[in-house]
Amino acid sequence: MQGASLMTDPLDKAVSIPPATLGEGCLSRYDPAALTPENGADFDGAAELWRTLQQSTEAPSSPQGDDPA
């Protein structure tokens, strides 16, 4: 019965520890080197998303109202 002794103290609480931060005050931000997938910081698709967004903003668009209809 090892599992029964895990939470015997009612004052023990589950806690969340935030990742390390850089900067102070309004310049405070999470340290990117300290972020892990366990923190919810999975950036595997970030580079591809950035390229896709950049390509869509660089695509030439036709001016509105110049439709030769």
DOVEXTOR-815592 format. One line per field, with one value per residue: chain; residue in three letters; x negated, y negated, z of N, C-alpha, C in turn; residue number from 1. Coordinates in pm, whole numbers, plus 50000, padded with zeros to 5 digits. Atoms other than C-alpha are relative to their C-alpha. Layout:
residues N
unit	[A | ...]
code	[ala | ...]
neast	[X | ...]
nnorth	[Y | ...]
nup	[Z | ...]
caeast	[X | ...]
canorth	[Y | ...]
caup	[Z | ...]
ceast	[X | ...]
cnorth	[Y | ...]
cup	[Z | ...]
pos	[NUM | ...]
***
This chain:
residues 69
unit	[A | A | A | A | A | A | A | A | A | A | A | A | A | A | A | A | A | A | A | A | A | A | A | A | A | A | A | A | A | A | A | A | A | A | A | A | A | A | A | A | A | A | A | A | A | A | A | A | A | A | A | A | A | A | A | A | A | A | A | A | A | A | A | A | A | A | A | A | A]
code	[met | gln | gly | ala | ser | leu | met | thr | asp | pro | leu | asp | lys | ala | val | ser | ile | pro | pro | ala | thr | leu | gly | glu | gly | cys | leu | ser | arg | tyr | asp | pro | ala | ala | leu | thr | pro | glu | asn | gly | ala | asp | phe | asp | gly | ala | ala | glu | leu | trp | arg | thr | leu | gln | gln | ser | thr | glu | ala | pro | ser | ser | pro | gln | gly | asp | asp | pro | ala]
neast	[49918 | 50088 | 49931 | 49913 | 50074 | 50048 | 49940 | 49944 | 49989 | 49899 | 50054 | 50078 | 49920 | 50066 | 50048 | 50056 | 50118 | 50019 | 50138 | 50087 | 49970 | 50107 | 49956 | 49926 | 49886 | 49923 | 50085 | 50013 | 49947 | 50051 | 50126 | 49971 | 50083 | 49944 | 49869 | 50000 | 49865 | 49924 | 49946 | 49907 | 50076 | 50046 | 50008 | 50049 | 49949 | 50008 | 50077 | 49917 | 49891 | 50057 | 50023 | 49869 | 49943 | 50080 | 49969 | 49866 | 50003 | 50082 | 49934 | 49942 | 49855 | 49951 | 49929 | 49854 | 49933 | 50059 | 49957 | 49957 | 49879]
nnorth	[50119 | 50114 | 50115 | 50064 | 50096 | 50111 | 50127 | 49982 | 50129 | 50081 | 50131 | 49988 | 50040 | 49993 | 50133 | 50020 | 50086 | 50062 | 49996 | 50114 | 50122 | 50094 | 50139 | 50039 | 50091 | 49983 | 49931 | 49862 | 49903 | 49865 | 49967 | 49899 | 49881 | 49922 | 49948 | 49862 | 49956 | 49983 | 50132 | 50040 | 50082 | 49916 | 50090 | 49924 | 50052 | 50147 | 50048 | 49981 | 50098 | 50131 | 50007 | 50006 | 50133 | 50097 | 49984 | 50053 | 50147 | 50049 | 49972 | 50122 | 50000 | 50096 | 50111 | 49989 | 50094 | 49993 | 49875 | 50028 | 49924]
nup	[50000 | 50007 | 50057 | 49903 | 49918 | 50081 | 49960 | 49867 | 49933 | 50070 | 50033 | 50123 | 50115 | 50130 | 50035 | 50132 | 49993 | 50131 | 50048 | 49968 | 50075 | 50031 | 49989 | 49880 | 50020 | 50123 | 50097 | 49957 | 50094 | 49975 | 50066 | 50103 | 49980 | 49889 | 50037 | 50049 | 50033 | 49876 | 49967 | 50104 | 50094 | 50109 | 50115 | 50115 | 50126 | 50002 | 50116 | 50120 | 49993 | 50029 | 50144 | 50066 | 49979 | 50075 | 50142 | 50027 | 49994 | 50109 | 50128 | 50057 | 50007 | 50099 | 49936 | 50003 | 50089 | 50133 | 50061 | 50138 | 50028]
caeast	[50000 | 49738 | 49973 | 50189 | 49912 | 49859 | 50101 | 50143 | 50090 | 50402 | 50186 | 49978 | 50101 | 50024 | 49814 | 49706 | 49360 | 49326 | 49019 | 48725 | 48766 | 48539 | 48557 | 48747 | 49075 | 49257 | 48960 | 48993 | 49043 | 48999 | 48651 | 48690 | 48405 | 48597 | 48923 | 49001 | 49295 | 49397 | 49451 | 49676 | 49402 | 49382 | 49263 | 49197 | 49416 | 49324 | 49064 | 49297 | 49585 | 49360 | 49255 | 49618 | 49728 | 49439 | 49518 | 49884 | 49797 | 49539 | 49775 | 49871 | 50234 | 50433 | 50564 | 50933 | 51158 | 50933 | 51129 | 51158 | 51513]
canorth	[50000 | 49748 | 49519 | 49445 | 49247 | 49000 | 48728 | 48792 | 48432 | 48223 | 47908 | 48047 | 47889 | 47940 | 47650 | 47515 | 47368 | 47114 | 47125 | 46892 | 46531 | 46270 | 45896 | 45706 | 45520 | 45460 | 45610 | 45942 | 46240 | 46617 | 46741 | 46921 | 47157 | 47270 | 47345 | 47710 | 47902 | 47975 | 47598 | 47595 | 47441 | 47672 | 47457 | 47733 | 47573 | 47211 | 47173 | 47318 | 47099 | 46792 | 46873 | 46928 | 46599 | 46410 | 46555 | 46458 | 46098 | 46070 | 46200 | 45920 | 45828 | 45657 | 45313 | 45302 | 45142 | 45224 | 45533 | 45532 | 45665]
caup	[50000 | 49898 | 49703 | 50008 | 50178 | 49893 | 50013 | 50385 | 50496 | 50414 | 50402 | 50115 | 49796 | 49433 | 49316 | 48985 | 48949 | 48668 | 48444 | 48500 | 48388 | 48236 | 48299 | 48566 | 48595 | 48268 | 48080 | 48262 | 48032 | 48046 | 47958 | 47622 | 47713 | 48023 | 47839 | 47769 | 47623 | 47983 | 48024 | 47719 | 47508 | 47208 | 46918 | 46664 | 46396 | 46469 | 46192 | 45927 | 46046 | 46031 | 45672 | 45569 | 45723 | 45563 | 45219 | 45249 | 45341 | 45062 | 44791 | 44553 | 44575 | 44303 | 44393 | 44474 | 44217 | 43919 | 43816 | 43434 | 43427]
ceast	[49914 | 50074 | 50087 | 49928 | 49954 | 50054 | 50064 | 50018 | 50101 | 49949 | 49907 | 50090 | 49918 | 49959 | 49948 | 49884 | 49979 | 49854 | 49923 | 50035 | 49873 | 50056 | 50078 | 50116 | 50075 | 49918 | 49980 | 50066 | 49941 | 49872 | 50028 | 49919 | 50056 | 50135 | 49987 | 50142 | 50087 | 50061 | 50107 | 49932 | 49940 | 50004 | 49953 | 50046 | 49986 | 49927 | 50081 | 50116 | 49949 | 49976 | 50131 | 50060 | 49923 | 50029 | 50136 | 50002 | 49917 | 50065 | 50062 | 50151 | 50043 | 50075 | 50151 | 50057 | 49942 | 50036 | 50051 | 50123 | 50088]
cnorth	[49874 | 49876 | 49926 | 49893 | 49878 | 49866 | 50014 | 49869 | 49913 | 49861 | 50005 | 49967 | 50021 | 49858 | 50000 | 49903 | 49940 | 50011 | 49875 | 49880 | 49920 | 49860 | 49976 | 49909 | 50029 | 50067 | 50147 | 50092 | 50136 | 50022 | 50108 | 50128 | 50090 | 50061 | 50139 | 50036 | 50022 | 49868 | 49956 | 49915 | 50089 | 49917 | 50071 | 49941 | 49850 | 49948 | 50013 | 49902 | 49861 | 49985 | 49987 | 49861 | 49895 | 50009 | 49941 | 49848 | 49941 | 50022 | 49872 | 50011 | 49895 | 49889 | 50015 | 49896 | 50001 | 50129 | 49971 | 50082 | 49936]
cup	[50000 | 49954 | 50100 | 50081 | 49921 | 50048 | 50138 | 50073 | 49924 | 49962 | 49878 | 49883 | 49873 | 49962 | 49858 | 50013 | 49862 | 49955 | 50038 | 49912 | 49977 | 50015 | 50128 | 49962 | 49872 | 49890 | 50034 | 49898 | 50035 | 49919 | 49896 | 50017 | 50110 | 49966 | 49939 | 49957 | 50124 | 50046 | 49901 | 49895 | 49891 | 49872 | 49874 | 49867 | 49984 | 49876 | 49872 | 49998 | 49965 | 49849 | 49924 | 50014 | 49922 | 49850 | 49967 | 50006 | 49887 | 49864 | 49946 | 49991 | 49899 | 50072 | 49985 | 49904 | 49860 | 49929 | 49859 | 49962 | 49898]
pos	[1 | 2 | 3 | 4 | 5 | 6 | 7 | 8 | 9 | 10 | 11 | 12 | 13 | 14 | 15 | 16 | 17 | 18 | 19 | 20 | 21 | 22 | 23 | 24 | 25 | 26 | 27 | 28 | 29 | 30 | 31 | 32 | 33 | 34 | 35 | 36 | 37 | 38 | 39 | 40 | 41 | 42 | 43 | 44 | 45 | 46 | 47 | 48 | 49 | 50 | 51 | 52 | 53 | 54 | 55 | 56 | 57 | 58 | 59 | 60 | 61 | 62 | 63 | 64 | 65 | 66 | 67 | 68 | 69]
***
